[in-house]
Amino acid sequence: MSICLNKKAFSLLEAVIAIAIFVMFAMGVYGGIQLIFKIIYQSRVRIIETAVLNEQIELVRNLSFYDVGIVNGSPSGLLQRNVTMTRNGIDFLITRTIRNIDDPFDGVIGGTPNDTAPADYKLVDIAIVCTQCGQNQPLTVQTYVAPKLLEGDPTHGALYIEVFDAQAQPVVGATVHIVSTSTTPTYDFEDVTDNDGMLRIVDVAEGTDAYTITVTKPGFTIDGTTLPSDINPHPTKPPASVQAQDVTEISFSIDYISHIDIEAVNTQCQPISSVSFAVRGTHLMGTNPDIYQVDGTYTTNGSGAYSFSSLQWDSYGFSVSGYDLVGTIPDVPFALNPGVTQPVQLVIAPNTLRSLLVMVNDDGLPVANAQVRASFDVYDVTKSTGVGSIAQTDWSGGAGQLDFLDNTRYWSDDNNVDVSETAGDVVLRKIGENYISNGVLESSVIDVGTQAHYVTLEWNPLGQTPEVGVDGLRFQIASSASSTSETWEYVGPDGTASTFYTQDSQTIHEIHEGNQYVRYKVYLHTDDATVTPTLSDVSIVYTNECTPPGQSYFGNLLEGEYTVEITHEGYQTFTTTVPVDGDQVVIVDLVAI
């Protein structure tokens, strides 16, 4: 006899699916139970809060009308603004707000008719919130209380505080902190502005220069009254005064805080550390003498940077010490708007005894390619706004310098030039009584900063002795994205090696566009062995991201009164005189024709 048993069992996959379904069901049940508990708990909290609020209202009703107020507040009374209470093991924060109300039924203070006793009754607002329940919105209750017969104290006055932003629009919900220790009663309380940006306090004790006011709001600047001091004896906004049966109106202005990020760089866009600079705004905190809200001297860090935080919108100007200010990006002084972070580059150069920086604008906007001519005595130089230049005026230091660090040296020559016969000049070498016919000099590698746009090549003297023949001086330029380039291809104005720059201020070919490193090669030639061409200075004119727009810089000047003439197509010619006895900045607004 045989017995056959048919056994069925769950596979592993079926077991896993069954467990997953059970877990999902269990989690759903658990989540539902948690939600029910949470709703019950919140309902319990609300019931307790309602009971506490009822108690608070009853407390107010059992006070004398004159005692309904906040300690050191307006109206002044016996109640603390904030108290903590524990019920059933739960902590609650209670906030009381009490305001005097000037009812228009009998007129308002300062109105028609003028209500000389404006504190007609009081608004009581009580809010409660559970501090440990994650409660977002407090539960509130309001009520009014009024005296049986009389209105408020006729020896009191009203204080109206208006808060607006940079656009003269009302600031809603600004916190106003009011302190007065010289009045009876004393005050030390906070309240907030309404939808009109106003806080109207209709019943406060009279007092002269008694009320210190501070206005704040998260993320905004701070404004307020200032007590006189030895540093600021005459503040522009001293503490407020209140007269009996009169209205004192005072306004404040706040807006989103702003920031300025300073970067000090040279004309090659390289950061310069430990640069001392001064900054000043226009917002006055006091007069006689003038006391500015922002007025100080600061120093850039090791990266050439300095950051100002929590600044007020204003117009800010900058100056540097120990260096010449070649220009700024943007133009200064500049207007700092609310709620922005403004980067500012201070472009500097080695210090000279006297310098002149000319900023050319049209209705506040920089004007590029304006011709700025500065002249005094034998000095007569014309520059274009919005460009920079690297110049070499002396080669007496000799050859062998690859990078342009010492501006009296260069890379190499063919032994047919002389850099010492005439101070600061390059000429052909002389053998006996005659000059060699041809010579070549190659410059060091010049770093003009990132993303360079090359404009023109300029040199002096422009006119050579006729005997040297045509093209006594010729130039070619090589450029590279790397200072360590192994090959430097010298080309002329058509971008090939077969042409040369032979005219001053000739446009540099676009083949060099964007290259950070550049060098020049000068070819000297004479047809007459008794004379030599002469190179006194050469400049490569360019723009890069550190080129100040609409500005021209003149450095190493003699002391004197310079004539500055500015011309640009479509504008009237502007001429002025500028005494230069140090570092001078001139801001010019051109007038369109």
C-alpha positions as CSV (number, residue, x, y, z in Angstrom):
1,M,0.0,0.0,0.0
2,S,1.4,3.5,-0.9
3,I,0.3,6.9,0.3
4,C,0.8,10.0,-1.9
5,L,0.9,13.3,-0.1
6,N,0.3,16.5,-2.2
7,K,2.1,19.3,-0.3
8,K,1.9,23.0,-1.4
9,A,4.2,25.7,0.0
10,F,5.0,29.4,-0.5
11,S,7.9,30.3,-2.7
12,L,10.4,32.9,-1.5
13,L,9.0,35.5,-3.8
14,E,5.5,34.9,-2.6
15,A,6.6,35.2,1.0
16,V,8.4,38.5,0.3
17,I,5.3,40.0,-1.4
18,A,3.1,38.9,1.4
19,I,5.4,40.4,4.0
20,A,5.5,43.7,2.0
21,I,1.7,43.8,1.8
22,F,1.5,43.2,5.5
23,V,4.1,45.9,6.3
24,M,2.2,48.4,4.1
25,F,-1.0,47.7,5.8
26,A,0.6,47.9,9.2
27,M,2.2,51.3,8.4
28,G,-1.1,52.6,7.1
29,V,-2.8,51.6,10.3
30,Y,0.1,53.1,12.4
31,G,0.0,56.3,10.4
32,G,-3.7,56.6,10.9
33,I,-3.4,56.1,14.6
34,Q,-0.6,58.7,14.8
35,L,-2.8,61.2,12.8
36,I,-5.7,60.7,15.2
37,F,-3.4,61.2,18.2
38,K,-2.0,64.4,16.7
39,I,-5.5,65.8,16.0
40,I,-6.6,64.9,19.5
41,Y,-3.4,66.6,20.9
42,Q,-3.9,69.7,18.8
43,S,-7.6,69.9,19.9
44,R,-6.5,69.6,23.5
45,V,-4.0,72.4,23.1
46,R,-6.6,74.6,21.5
47,I,-9.0,73.9,24.4
48,I,-6.3,74.9,26.9
49,E,-5.4,78.0,24.9
50,T,-9.0,79.1,24.7
51,A,-9.4,78.7,28.5
52,V,-6.2,80.7,29.1
53,L,-7.3,83.5,26.8
54,N,-10.6,83.7,28.6
55,E,-8.7,84.0,31.9
56,Q,-6.6,86.8,30.4
57,I,-9.7,88.7,29.3
58,E,-11.2,88.4,32.8
59,L,-7.9,89.6,34.3
60,V,-8.1,92.7,32.1
61,R,-11.8,93.3,32.9
62,N,-11.0,93.3,36.6
63,L,-8.3,96.0,36.3
64,S,-8.9,99.7,36.6
65,F,-9.1,101.4,33.2
66,Y,-5.9,103.3,34.0
67,D,-4.1,100.1,34.9
68,V,-4.9,98.5,31.5
69,G,-1.5,98.9,29.8
70,I,2.0,97.5,29.4
71,V,4.8,98.1,31.9
72,N,6.9,100.9,30.4
73,G,4.6,100.9,27.4
74,S,2.0,103.2,25.9
75,P,-0.5,103.1,27.4
76,S,1.4,102.4,30.6
77,G,-0.1,99.9,33.0
78,L,0.4,96.8,35.2
79,L,0.6,94.1,32.5
80,Q,3.8,92.5,31.2
81,R,4.0,92.3,27.4
82,N,5.2,88.7,27.4
83,V,4.6,86.0,30.0
84,T,5.0,82.2,30.1
85,M,2.4,80.0,31.6
86,T,2.4,76.2,32.1
87,R,-0.8,74.2,31.9
88,N,-1.1,70.4,32.0
89,G,2.7,70.2,31.6
90,I,2.6,72.3,28.4
91,D,4.3,75.7,28.1
92,F,2.5,78.6,26.5
93,L,3.8,82.1,25.6
94,I,1.3,84.9,26.1
95,T,1.8,88.2,24.2
96,R,-0.2,91.2,25.2
97,T,-0.6,94.3,22.9
98,I,-2.6,97.3,24.1
99,R,-3.2,100.5,22.1
100,N,-5.0,103.7,22.7
101,I,-7.7,104.4,20.1
102,D,-8.6,107.9,19.0
103,D,-12.2,107.5,17.9
104,P,-13.3,109.9,15.1
105,F,-16.7,110.4,16.8
106,D,-15.4,113.4,18.7
107,G,-12.7,114.3,16.2
108,V,-9.1,113.2,16.1
109,I,-6.0,114.9,17.4
110,G,-4.7,117.4,14.9
111,G,-8.0,117.1,12.9
112,T,-11.1,119.2,12.6
113,P,-12.4,119.3,15.2
114,N,-9.2,118.8,17.1
115,D,-9.5,116.1,19.8
116,T,-7.3,117.4,22.6
117,A,-7.9,114.2,24.6
118,P,-7.5,111.6,21.9
119,A,-7.2,108.5,24.1
120,D,-10.9,107.6,23.9
121,Y,-10.6,103.9,24.7
122,K,-8.1,101.0,24.5
123,L,-7.7,98.0,22.2
124,V,-6.5,94.9,24.0
125,D,-5.0,92.1,21.8
126,I,-3.9,88.9,23.5
127,A,-2.1,86.1,21.7
128,I,-1.1,82.6,22.9
129,V,1.1,80.0,21.3
130,C,2.4,76.7,22.5
131,T,6.2,76.9,22.5
132,Q,6.9,73.2,22.3
133,C,4.1,72.0,19.9
134,G,5.5,73.3,16.6
135,Q,2.5,75.7,16.5
136,N,2.9,78.2,13.6
137,Q,0.0,80.5,14.2
138,P,-1.0,81.8,17.7
139,L,-4.6,81.9,18.9
140,T,-5.7,85.5,19.5
141,V,-8.5,87.4,21.1
142,Q,-9.3,91.1,21.1
143,T,-11.5,93.3,23.2
144,Y,-12.0,97.0,23.9
145,V,-12.0,98.7,27.3
146,A,-13.2,102.2,28.0
147,P,-13.5,104.5,31.0
148,K,-16.8,105.2,32.5
149,L,-16.8,108.9,32.0
150,L,-13.4,110.6,31.3
151,E,-11.1,110.2,28.3
152,G,-7.3,110.0,28.5
153,D,-4.9,112.3,30.4
154,P,-5.1,115.9,28.9
155,T,-1.4,116.5,29.8
156,H,-0.4,113.8,27.3
157,G,0.2,114.2,23.6
158,A,0.5,111.9,20.5
159,L,3.5,110.5,18.7
160,Y,3.0,109.5,15.0
161,I,5.9,107.5,13.5
162,E,6.1,106.9,9.7
163,V,8.4,104.3,8.2
164,F,9.0,104.2,4.4
165,D,11.6,102.6,2.1
166,A,14.0,103.9,-0.5
167,Q,11.1,104.5,-3.0
168,A,9.1,106.4,-0.3
169,Q,6.7,103.4,-0.1
170,P,5.3,102.4,3.4
171,V,7.1,99.7,5.2
172,V,4.5,97.3,6.8
173,G,5.4,95.4,10.0
174,A,8.5,97.3,10.9
175,T,9.3,97.0,14.6
176,V,9.4,100.3,16.5
177,H,11.2,100.4,19.8
178,I,10.4,103.4,22.0
179,V,12.3,104.3,25.1
180,S,11.8,107.3,27.4
181,T,13.3,107.4,30.9
182,S,12.7,111.1,31.7
183,T,8.9,111.1,31.5
184,T,6.2,110.1,34.0
185,P,5.5,107.4,33.4
186,T,8.6,106.0,31.8
187,Y,8.4,104.0,28.6
188,D,10.2,101.0,27.1
189,F,8.1,99.1,24.6
190,E,7.8,97.8,21.0
191,D,5.1,98.0,18.5
192,V,4.7,97.5,14.7
193,T,3.7,99.7,11.8
194,D,0.4,99.2,10.0
195,N,-0.4,98.9,6.3
196,D,0.3,102.6,5.8
197,G,3.7,102.2,7.4
198,M,2.4,104.2,10.4
199,L,2.5,103.7,14.2
200,R,0.1,106.1,15.9
201,I,0.6,106.4,19.7
202,V,-2.1,108.8,20.8
203,D,-1.4,108.9,24.6
204,V,2.2,109.5,25.8
205,A,3.6,111.8,28.4
206,E,5.0,115.1,27.3
207,G,8.7,115.5,27.2
208,T,11.4,117.5,25.4
209,D,14.0,115.3,23.5
210,A,12.7,112.5,25.6
211,Y,11.8,109.7,23.2
212,T,14.6,107.5,21.7
213,I,13.2,105.5,18.8
214,T,14.7,102.6,16.8
215,V,13.1,101.1,13.7
216,T,14.1,97.6,12.6
217,K,12.8,94.8,10.4
218,P,14.5,91.4,9.6
219,G,16.7,91.8,6.5
220,F,16.4,95.6,6.5
221,T,18.7,98.4,7.5
222,I,18.2,100.2,10.9
223,D,17.1,103.8,11.4
224,G,16.3,105.8,14.5
225,T,17.1,108.7,16.7
226,T,20.6,109.5,18.0
227,L,21.6,110.9,21.3
228,P,24.1,113.8,21.2
229,S,27.6,112.8,22.1
230,D,31.1,114.3,22.0
231,I,31.7,112.6,18.7
232,N,28.3,113.7,17.3
233,P,27.2,116.8,19.2
234,H,24.5,117.7,16.7
235,P,22.7,114.6,15.3
236,T,20.5,115.0,12.3
237,K,17.7,113.1,14.1
238,P,17.8,113.7,17.9
239,P,15.3,112.1,20.3
240,A,11.7,113.1,19.7
241,S,9.7,115.6,21.8
242,V,6.0,115.4,22.7
243,Q,3.9,118.3,23.7
244,A,0.6,118.1,25.6
245,Q,-2.5,117.9,23.4
246,D,-0.4,118.0,20.2
247,V,0.9,115.6,17.6
248,T,4.6,114.9,17.0
249,E,5.3,113.4,13.6
250,I,8.6,111.8,12.9
251,S,9.7,109.7,9.9
252,F,12.3,107.0,9.3
253,S,13.5,105.2,6.2
254,I,14.6,101.5,6.1
255,D,15.0,99.1,3.2
256,Y,16.8,95.8,2.4
257,I,20.4,95.7,3.4
258,S,23.1,95.8,0.7
259,H,26.7,94.6,0.3
260,I,29.8,95.9,-1.4
261,D,32.6,93.5,-2.4
262,I,35.9,95.4,-3.0
263,E,38.7,94.0,-5.1
264,A,42.0,95.8,-5.6
265,V,43.7,94.8,-8.9
266,N,46.4,96.2,-11.1
267,T,45.9,96.9,-14.8
268,Q,46.7,93.2,-15.6
269,C,43.8,92.1,-13.4
270,Q,46.1,90.7,-10.7
271,P,44.8,91.1,-7.1
272,I,46.9,93.3,-4.9
273,S,46.9,92.6,-1.1
274,S,47.1,95.1,1.8
275,V,45.8,98.1,-0.2
276,S,44.6,100.8,2.1
277,F,41.5,102.5,0.8
278,A,38.9,105.0,2.2
279,V,35.1,104.9,1.6
280,R,32.5,107.5,2.3
281,G,28.8,107.6,1.8
282,T,26.5,110.7,1.7
283,H,24.1,109.8,4.6
284,L,24.7,112.3,7.4
285,M,24.2,111.3,11.0
286,G,25.3,114.7,12.3
287,T,26.2,118.2,11.2
288,N,28.6,120.9,12.4
289,P,30.8,119.0,12.0
290,D,29.5,116.6,9.3
291,I,29.3,113.0,10.6
292,Y,28.7,110.4,7.9
293,Q,27.2,107.0,8.6
294,V,29.9,105.3,6.5
295,D,33.3,107.0,6.6
296,G,36.4,105.0,7.3
297,T,39.7,103.5,6.1
298,Y,40.1,99.8,5.4
299,T,42.7,97.4,4.0
300,T,42.2,94.6,1.5
301,N,43.1,91.0,2.6
302,G,45.7,88.7,1.2
303,S,43.5,88.1,-1.9
304,G,43.1,91.8,-2.5
305,A,39.5,91.7,-1.3
306,Y,37.3,93.4,1.3
307,S,33.6,92.9,1.9
308,F,31.1,95.4,3.4
309,S,27.9,93.9,4.7
310,S,24.6,95.4,6.0
311,L,25.1,98.7,4.2
312,Q,22.3,101.2,3.6
313,W,21.5,102.2,0.1
314,D,23.5,105.4,-0.6
315,S,26.1,106.9,-2.9
316,Y,29.6,105.8,-2.1
317,G,33.0,107.2,-3.1
318,F,36.4,105.6,-2.8
319,S,40.1,106.6,-2.7
320,V,43.3,104.7,-2.2
321,S,46.6,105.5,-0.4
322,G,50.0,104.2,-1.3
323,Y,49.0,103.7,-4.9
324,D,47.7,105.7,-7.8
325,L,44.0,105.1,-8.6
326,V,44.0,104.2,-12.3
327,G,40.2,103.8,-12.4
328,T,37.2,102.1,-10.9
329,I,34.6,99.6,-12.1
330,P,31.9,100.9,-11.9
331,D,32.5,104.7,-11.9
332,V,32.6,106.2,-8.4
333,P,30.8,107.6,-6.6
334,F,28.1,105.2,-7.5
335,A,24.6,104.6,-6.2
336,L,24.1,101.4,-4.2
337,N,20.5,100.1,-4.5
338,P,18.7,98.3,-1.7
339,G,19.0,94.5,-1.5
340,V,22.0,94.1,-3.9
341,T,25.6,92.9,-3.7
342,Q,27.7,95.3,-5.7
343,P,31.2,94.3,-6.8
344,V,33.7,97.2,-7.1
345,Q,37.1,97.0,-8.7
346,L,39.7,99.5,-7.6
347,V,42.3,99.5,-10.4
348,I,45.6,100.7,-9.1
349,A,49.2,101.4,-10.2
350,P,52.5,102.1,-8.5
351,N,52.3,105.4,-6.6
352,T,53.5,108.6,-8.2
353,L,53.7,112.0,-6.4
354,R,51.0,113.4,-8.7
355,S,48.3,111.9,-10.9
356,L,45.1,112.8,-12.6
357,L,42.1,110.5,-13.2
358,V,39.4,111.9,-15.6
359,M,36.0,110.2,-15.6
360,V,33.9,111.1,-18.6
361,N,30.1,110.6,-18.4
362,D,26.9,111.3,-20.2
363,D,24.0,111.5,-17.7
364,G,25.9,109.2,-15.3
365,L,26.9,106.7,-18.0
366,P,30.6,106.3,-19.0
367,V,31.6,107.6,-22.4
368,A,34.0,105.4,-24.3
369,N,36.6,106.6,-26.8
370,A,36.5,110.2,-25.7
371,Q,39.8,112.0,-26.4
372,V,41.1,113.4,-23.2
373,R,44.0,115.8,-23.5
374,A,46.0,116.9,-20.5
375,S,48.6,119.6,-20.9
376,F,50.9,121.8,-18.8
377,D,54.3,123.3,-19.7
378,V,56.1,120.7,-21.9
379,Y,53.6,117.9,-20.9
380,D,51.0,117.3,-23.6
381,V,49.4,113.9,-23.7
382,T,46.1,112.7,-25.2
383,K,44.4,109.5,-24.2
384,S,41.2,107.7,-25.1
385,T,38.7,106.8,-22.3
386,G,37.9,103.2,-21.7
387,V,41.3,101.8,-22.7
388,G,44.5,100.8,-20.9
389,S,48.1,100.7,-22.0
390,I,51.4,99.0,-21.2
391,A,54.3,101.3,-22.0
392,Q,58.0,101.0,-22.1
393,T,60.1,104.2,-22.0
394,D,63.5,102.9,-20.9
395,W,65.6,99.9,-22.1
396,S,68.8,100.8,-20.2
397,G,68.5,97.8,-17.9
398,G,69.7,95.6,-20.8
399,A,68.7,92.2,-22.2
400,G,67.9,88.8,-20.7
401,Q,64.5,89.4,-19.0
402,L,61.8,87.1,-20.2
403,D,58.9,88.4,-18.2
404,F,58.2,92.1,-18.1
405,L,58.9,92.7,-14.4
406,D,61.6,95.4,-14.6
407,N,60.3,98.0,-17.2
408,T,63.9,99.1,-18.0
409,R,64.8,95.7,-19.4
410,Y,63.9,93.5,-22.4
411,W,64.5,90.0,-23.7
412,S,67.0,90.2,-26.5
413,D,68.6,92.1,-29.4
414,D,70.9,91.3,-32.3
415,N,73.9,93.3,-30.9
416,N,73.2,96.0,-33.5
417,V,71.2,98.3,-31.1
418,D,72.4,100.6,-28.3
419,V,70.3,101.2,-25.2
420,S,72.8,103.3,-23.3
421,E,74.1,105.9,-25.7
422,T,71.1,108.1,-25.1
423,A,69.3,107.8,-21.7
424,G,66.0,106.0,-22.1
425,D,66.3,105.6,-25.9
426,V,67.0,102.8,-28.4
427,V,69.3,103.6,-31.3
428,L,71.4,101.7,-33.8
429,R,74.9,100.7,-32.6
430,K,77.8,102.8,-33.8
431,I,81.0,101.4,-35.2
432,G,83.6,104.2,-35.3
433,E,81.8,107.2,-36.7
434,N,79.0,105.3,-38.5
435,Y,75.8,103.6,-37.5
436,I,75.0,100.0,-38.4
437,S,72.3,99.9,-41.1
438,N,69.8,97.6,-39.3
439,G,69.1,96.4,-35.8
440,V,66.4,94.4,-34.0
441,L,65.2,94.4,-30.3
442,E,62.6,91.9,-28.9
443,S,60.7,92.8,-25.7
444,S,60.0,90.8,-22.6
445,V,56.7,88.9,-22.3
446,I,54.0,91.4,-21.2
447,D,51.0,90.3,-19.2
448,V,47.9,92.5,-20.0
449,G,45.3,90.5,-18.0
450,T,42.7,88.0,-19.1
451,Q,40.5,88.3,-22.2
452,A,42.5,91.2,-23.7
453,H,41.3,93.1,-26.7
454,Y,44.2,94.9,-28.4
455,V,43.5,98.3,-29.8
456,T,46.5,100.2,-31.2
457,L,50.3,100.3,-31.1
458,E,51.8,103.7,-30.4
459,W,55.3,105.0,-30.2
460,N,57.5,108.2,-30.0
461,P,59.0,110.0,-31.6
462,L,56.6,110.0,-34.5
463,G,58.9,111.8,-36.9
464,Q,62.4,110.5,-37.7
465,T,65.3,112.3,-39.3
466,P,64.6,112.2,-43.1
467,E,68.0,110.8,-43.8
468,V,67.2,107.4,-42.2
469,G,64.8,106.8,-45.1
470,V,61.3,105.4,-45.1
471,D,60.2,103.2,-42.2
472,G,63.2,103.9,-39.9
473,L,61.1,102.2,-37.2
474,R,58.9,99.2,-37.8
475,F,57.1,96.9,-35.4
476,Q,55.6,93.4,-35.2
477,I,53.6,91.9,-32.4
478,A,53.3,88.3,-31.1
479,S,50.8,87.1,-28.6
480,S,49.9,83.9,-26.8
481,A,47.4,82.5,-24.2
482,S,50.4,81.3,-22.2
483,S,53.4,83.1,-20.9
484,T,55.5,80.0,-21.4
485,S,54.8,79.6,-25.1
486,E,57.7,78.1,-27.0
487,T,56.9,79.8,-30.2
488,W,56.1,83.5,-30.7
489,E,54.9,84.3,-34.2
490,Y,55.5,88.0,-34.9
491,V,53.0,89.5,-37.4
492,G,52.0,92.9,-38.7
493,P,48.7,94.7,-39.2
494,D,47.3,92.1,-41.7
495,G,48.0,89.2,-39.4
496,T,51.0,87.8,-41.4
497,A,54.7,87.9,-40.9
498,S,55.2,89.9,-44.2
499,T,53.8,93.2,-42.9
500,F,54.9,95.7,-40.3
501,Y,53.3,98.4,-38.1
502,T,54.8,101.6,-39.6
503,Q,52.3,104.2,-38.5
504,D,51.6,105.4,-35.0
505,S,48.2,104.4,-33.5
506,Q,47.8,101.7,-36.2
507,T,45.0,99.2,-35.3
508,I,46.3,95.9,-34.0
509,H,45.1,92.8,-35.9
510,E,42.3,90.7,-34.4
511,I,44.5,87.6,-34.6
512,H,45.7,88.6,-31.1
513,E,42.1,88.8,-29.7
514,G,41.7,87.2,-26.2
515,N,45.4,86.5,-25.7
516,Q,46.7,87.5,-22.3
517,Y,50.4,87.7,-23.1
518,V,52.0,89.9,-25.8
519,R,55.4,91.1,-26.9
520,Y,56.7,93.4,-29.6
521,K,59.7,93.4,-31.9
522,V,61.1,96.7,-33.2
523,Y,63.2,96.9,-36.4
524,L,65.5,99.9,-36.8
525,H,66.9,100.9,-40.2
526,T,68.9,103.8,-41.6
527,D,69.8,104.7,-45.2
528,D,72.5,107.1,-44.0
529,A,75.2,105.7,-41.7
530,T,75.7,109.1,-40.1
531,V,72.2,109.2,-38.5
532,T,70.1,106.7,-36.6
533,P,66.4,106.3,-35.9
534,T,65.4,106.7,-32.3
535,L,62.8,104.9,-30.2
536,S,61.9,106.8,-27.0
537,D,58.7,105.0,-25.9
538,V,56.3,102.4,-27.1
539,S,52.8,101.6,-25.9
540,I,50.4,98.7,-26.5
541,V,46.8,100.0,-26.0
542,Y,44.3,97.4,-25.0
543,T,41.1,96.7,-23.0
544,N,40.4,93.9,-20.6
545,E,37.9,93.1,-17.8
546,C,39.9,95.4,-15.5
547,T,39.8,98.4,-17.9
548,P,37.7,101.2,-16.3
549,P,35.0,102.4,-18.7
550,G,34.9,106.1,-19.7
551,Q,38.1,106.9,-17.7
552,S,41.6,108.1,-18.5
553,Y,44.6,108.1,-16.2
554,F,47.7,110.3,-16.3
555,G,50.5,109.5,-13.9
556,N,53.9,110.8,-12.8
557,L,52.8,114.5,-13.4
558,L,54.6,117.7,-12.6
559,E,53.0,120.0,-10.1
560,G,51.0,122.7,-11.8
561,E,47.6,123.7,-13.3
562,Y,46.7,121.4,-16.1
563,T,44.4,122.2,-19.0
564,V,42.0,119.3,-19.7
565,E,40.2,119.2,-23.0
566,I,37.7,116.5,-23.8
567,T,36.4,115.9,-27.3
568,H,34.0,113.3,-28.7
569,E,31.9,113.2,-31.8
570,G,28.4,114.3,-31.1
571,Y,29.3,116.2,-27.9
572,Q,30.4,119.7,-27.1
573,T,34.1,120.1,-26.5
574,F,34.7,120.4,-22.7
575,T,37.7,122.4,-21.4
576,T,38.7,123.0,-17.8
577,T,41.8,123.7,-15.7
578,V,42.8,121.3,-12.8
579,P,45.4,122.1,-10.2
580,V,47.5,119.0,-9.7
581,D,49.5,118.9,-6.5
582,G,48.7,115.3,-5.5
583,D,46.2,112.6,-6.7
584,Q,43.3,114.4,-8.4
585,V,40.0,113.0,-9.7
586,V,37.9,114.9,-12.2
587,I,34.3,113.9,-13.1
588,V,33.0,115.4,-16.4
589,D,29.5,115.2,-17.8
590,L,29.5,115.9,-21.5
591,V,26.7,117.8,-23.2
592,A,25.4,116.4,-26.5
593,I,25.3,118.7,-29.5
